[in-house]
């Protein structure tokens, strides 16, 4: 039985995404650099690693919505992929805008941006889903965009471009810290994923 996506789901999804992402921020350190923490947690304090934190919670919530509401599949996927892409866009634009204005990073602003990005992604996907068949016609492009996002997501932590977005402002390094890589490599050798 199909149920209509609701504003409640939008709000619950934003809260779930933000809280789950907040927990993932510490996953790498708490797990001693496990492979799963490298894939889904934050290995450093770069903007990219903070963007990455929102992907798994957003996808998990989307799967929950898909299972519970059973929405029309093609418009739903199109809407959710667009919402997924909104995380990097919103976080990058707002983070670098306030950095340009104030000249330094602020934990409070970063939290606000994260909360806003969580709500915006849910709101955007909700609005696009409401377009129905108009959104469904973009389904093939959405699938291609989803595959591209997956490739970027799983590549840029291990092999980050030497760009400001990927630079850890504390250490000046990129990607997995040297000591973290050694821990991650040891985990791979022992096939211990958690």
Number of C-alpha atoms within 10 A of each C-alpha: 6 11 12 12 18 12 12 9 19 22 15 15 24 25 16 17 27 23 15 17 26 18 11 22 22 14 21 22 17 11 17 15 26 25 22 16 22 25 18 23 28 26 26 27 19 21 21 23 24 23 21 23 24 26 20 17 23 25 15 15 19 20 13 14 19 18 11 14 16 16 18 16 14 20 24 26 24 26 28 24 23 19 25 24 15 19 24 19 14 18 21 16 12 19 18 16 12 15 14 11 8 10 10 9 14 13 8 9 14 17 13 13 19 25 16 17 26 30 21 18 26 28 20 18 23 20 14 19 24 16 13 17 13 12 19 20 13 15 20 13 12 21 15 12 17 19 12 11 16 12 11 13 18 14 13 17 23 15 13 16 14 11 8 13 17 23 21 20 15 9 11 12 16 25 25 21 15 11 10 19 18 13 17 24 15 15 18 13 9 9 11 12 13 11
